[in-house]
C-alpha cells in the first residue's frame, strides 16, 4: 500500500504549528516579565526599569530609588513608556501564539480525519463486498419465490389427486353392483316381465 503523502504533510504541519505556538507563548511570557532598559540617563546607560506587567497591571512607580537624580521624572516617564510598549508587544505575540495554536488544532483534526478514512483499496473491496451481498440477496429472493411456487403447485396437485380419488371411490361400488345384478339375471334366465303379464299369458294359451 502506498503511503499517503498528504497525510504525512498534514501531520508535519500540525507538529510544526504546535511547536511554533509554544515558542510564541514562551516569548510572550518572557516579554511580560523582562525588565526593559533605557539609555542616556544620569544613572548611566542600560538603566533597568520595572517589569512590564508590574508597570501596566500594578501601576508601579518607576522613579529611581536612592538619592533623587536630577532627571528622575524623565527616567520615570521613559520607563513607563518602555514598559507599556513591551507589554503591548507581549500581548500581540500571545495573540499570535493563540492563532497558531488554533491552526495547529485544525490541521491536526484534518490529519486525524484523513487517517481514519479508509484507503482506496479498502474502499474498492468494501464496494465489491456490498455488491456481492446485494446479488446474494437477490438470488436468495428468487430461490425463495421459486420454492414458494413449487410448494403451492405441489399442494394444488395433491388436492386434485385427493378429489379424484374420492370421486372414484364413490362411483366404483355402483358400477360393480350393476354388473353383479346383470350377471345374476343372465344366469337364472328369469325375465324382468312382471308377474301379472305371466298370468295373463297362461290364461290365454288353453283357448288356443
C-alpha positions as CSV (number, residue, x, y, z in Angstrom):
1,X,0.0,0.0,0.0
2,X,1.3,3.4,-1.0
3,X,2.0,6.0,1.7
4,X,-0.3,8.9,1.9
5,X,1.9,11.9,1.3
6,X,-0.9,14.4,2.1
7,X,-1.4,12.8,5.5
8,X,2.3,13.0,6.2
9,X,2.4,16.7,5.3
10,X,-0.6,17.4,7.4
11,X,1.0,15.7,10.4
12,X,4.3,17.6,9.9
13,X,2.4,20.9,9.5
14,X,0.4,20.3,12.7
15,X,3.6,19.4,14.7
16,X,5.4,22.5,13.3
17,X,2.5,24.8,14.1
18,X,2.2,23.4,17.6
19,X,5.9,24.0,18.3
20,X,5.7,27.5,16.8
21,X,2.7,28.3,19.1
22,X,4.6,27.0,22.1
23,X,7.6,29.2,21.2
24,X,5.5,32.3,20.7
25,X,3.8,31.7,24.1
26,X,7.2,31.5,25.8
27,X,8.3,34.6,24.0
28,X,5.2,36.5,25.2
29,X,5.8,35.3,28.7
30,X,9.4,36.5,28.6
31,X,8.3,39.9,27.2
32,X,5.9,40.4,30.1
33,X,8.4,39.6,32.8
34,X,11.6,41.0,31.3
35,X,12.7,44.4,32.6
36,X,13.2,46.9,29.8
37,X,16.2,49.3,29.8
38,X,16.7,52.9,28.8
39,X,19.9,54.8,27.8
40,X,21.2,58.3,28.2
41,X,20.3,58.9,31.8
42,X,22.1,60.4,34.8
43,X,22.4,56.9,36.2
44,X,24.2,55.7,33.0
45,X,23.2,53.6,30.0
46,X,21.1,50.5,30.2
47,X,19.2,51.7,33.2
48,X,16.8,48.8,34.2
49,X,13.1,49.7,34.6
50,X,10.4,47.6,36.3
51,X,8.8,44.6,34.6
52,X,6.1,45.5,32.1
53,X,3.4,43.6,33.9
54,X,4.2,45.4,37.1
55,X,4.2,48.8,35.3
56,X,0.9,48.2,33.5
57,X,-1.1,45.9,35.7
58,X,0.1,47.1,39.2
59,X,0.7,50.7,38.1
60,X,4.1,50.6,39.8
61,X,6.3,53.8,40.2
62,X,9.4,53.8,38.1
63,X,11.0,56.7,39.9
64,X,14.7,55.9,40.6
65,X,15.4,54.9,44.2
66,X,18.1,56.2,46.4
67,X,19.3,59.8,46.1
68,X,16.9,61.6,43.7
69,X,18.6,62.2,40.4
70,X,18.1,65.5,38.5
71,X,16.3,63.7,35.7
72,X,14.2,61.4,38.0
73,X,10.9,62.5,36.4
74,X,12.2,62.0,32.9
75,X,13.5,58.5,33.9
76,X,10.2,57.6,35.3
77,X,8.3,58.7,32.2
78,X,10.6,56.8,29.9
79,X,10.4,53.6,32.0
80,X,6.6,53.7,31.9
81,X,6.6,54.2,28.2
82,X,9.1,51.3,27.7
83,X,7.1,49.0,30.0
84,X,3.8,49.8,28.2
85,X,5.3,49.2,24.8
86,X,6.9,46.0,25.9
87,X,3.5,44.8,27.4
88,X,1.7,45.6,24.1
89,X,4.3,43.6,22.2
90,X,3.8,40.7,24.6
91,X,0.0,40.8,24.1
92,X,0.5,40.8,20.3
93,X,2.8,37.8,20.5
94,X,0.4,36.0,22.8
95,X,-2.5,36.6,20.3
96,X,-0.3,35.2,17.5
97,X,0.5,32.2,19.6
98,X,-3.2,31.5,20.1
99,X,-3.9,31.8,16.4
100,X,-1.1,29.5,15.6
101,X,-2.3,27.0,18.2
102,X,-5.8,27.1,16.7
103,X,-4.4,26.5,13.2
104,X,-2.4,23.5,14.6
105,X,-5.5,22.1,16.0
106,X,-7.4,22.4,12.7
107,X,-4.6,20.8,10.8
108,X,-4.4,18.0,13.3
109,X,-8.1,17.4,13.0
110,X,-7.8,17.2,9.2
111,X,-5.0,14.8,9.6
112,X,-7.0,12.6,12.0
113,X,-10.0,12.5,9.7
114,X,-7.8,11.6,6.7
115,X,-6.1,8.9,8.8
116,X,-9.5,7.5,9.8
117,X,-10.7,7.5,6.2
118,X,-10.4,4.0,4.5
119,X,-7.7,3.6,1.9
120,X,-8.8,3.4,-1.8
121,X,-8.1,-0.3,-1.9
122,X,-10.2,-1.0,1.1
123,X,-12.9,1.2,-0.2
124,X,-13.0,-0.8,-3.5
125,X,-13.0,-4.1,-1.6
126,X,-15.9,-2.8,0.6
127,X,-17.8,-1.8,-2.5
128,X,-17.3,-5.2,-4.1
129,X,-18.5,-6.9,-0.9
130,X,-21.6,-4.7,-0.8
131,X,-22.3,-5.6,-4.5
132,X,-21.9,-9.3,-3.7
133,X,-24.3,-9.0,-0.8
134,X,-26.9,-7.4,-3.0
135,X,-26.5,-10.1,-5.6
136,X,-26.8,-12.8,-3.0
137,X,-29.9,-11.2,-1.5
138,X,-31.4,-11.0,-5.0
139,X,-30.7,-14.7,-5.7
140,X,-32.0,-15.7,-2.3
141,X,-35.2,-13.9,-3.1
142,X,-35.5,-15.6,-6.5
143,X,-34.9,-19.0,-4.9
144,X,-37.4,-18.3,-2.2
145,X,-40.1,-17.3,-4.7
146,X,-39.3,-20.5,-6.8
147,X,-39.6,-22.6,-3.7
148,X,-42.9,-21.0,-2.8
149,X,-44.3,-21.5,-6.3
150,X,-43.2,-25.2,-6.3
151,X,-44.7,-25.8,-2.9
152,X,-48.0,-24.2,-4.0
153,X,-48.1,-26.3,-7.2
154,X,-47.4,-29.4,-5.2
155,X,-50.2,-28.6,-2.8
156,X,-52.7,-27.9,-5.6
157,X,-51.7,-31.2,-7.4
158,X,-52.1,-33.2,-4.2
159,X,-55.5,-31.6,-3.6
160,X,-56.6,-32.5,-7.1
161,X,-55.4,-36.1,-6.8
162,X,-57.3,-36.4,-3.5
163,X,-60.5,-35.1,-5.0
164,X,-60.2,-37.5,-8.0
165,X,-59.6,-40.4,-5.6
166,X,-62.7,-39.6,-3.6
167,X,-64.8,-39.4,-6.7
168,X,-63.5,-42.7,-8.0
169,X,-64.2,-44.4,-4.7
170,X,-67.8,-43.1,-4.5
171,X,-68.6,-44.1,-8.1
172,X,-67.0,-47.6,-8.2
173,X,-69.5,-49.5,-6.0
174,X,-72.5,-48.6,-8.1
175,X,-70.8,-49.9,-11.2
176,X,-69.9,-53.2,-9.5
177,X,-73.5,-53.6,-8.2
178,X,-75.0,-53.1,-11.6
179,X,-72.6,-55.6,-13.1
180,X,-73.4,-58.2,-10.4
181,X,-77.2,-57.7,-10.9
182,X,-76.9,-58.1,-14.7
183,X,-74.9,-61.3,-14.3
184,X,-77.4,-62.9,-11.9
185,X,-80.3,-62.1,-14.2
186,X,-78.5,-63.8,-17.1
187,X,-77.7,-67.0,-15.2
188,X,-81.1,-67.5,-13.7
189,X,-82.9,-66.9,-17.0
190,X,-85.6,-65.0,-15.2
191,X,-87.1,-62.1,-17.1
192,X,-87.9,-58.8,-15.9
193,X,-91.5,-59.2,-17.0
194,X,-94.0,-58.6,-14.2
195,X,-96.0,-61.4,-12.7
196,X,-99.3,-60.0,-13.9
197,X,-98.2,-60.4,-17.5
198,X,-97.2,-64.1,-16.9
199,X,-100.6,-64.8,-15.5
200,X,-102.3,-63.2,-18.4
201,X,-100.3,-65.2,-20.9
202,X,-101.1,-68.5,-19.1
203,X,-104.8,-67.9,-19.3
204,X,-104.8,-67.2,-23.0
205,X,-102.9,-70.4,-24.0
206,X,-105.6,-73.1,-23.4
207,X,-108.1,-71.3,-25.5
208,X,-105.9,-71.7,-28.5
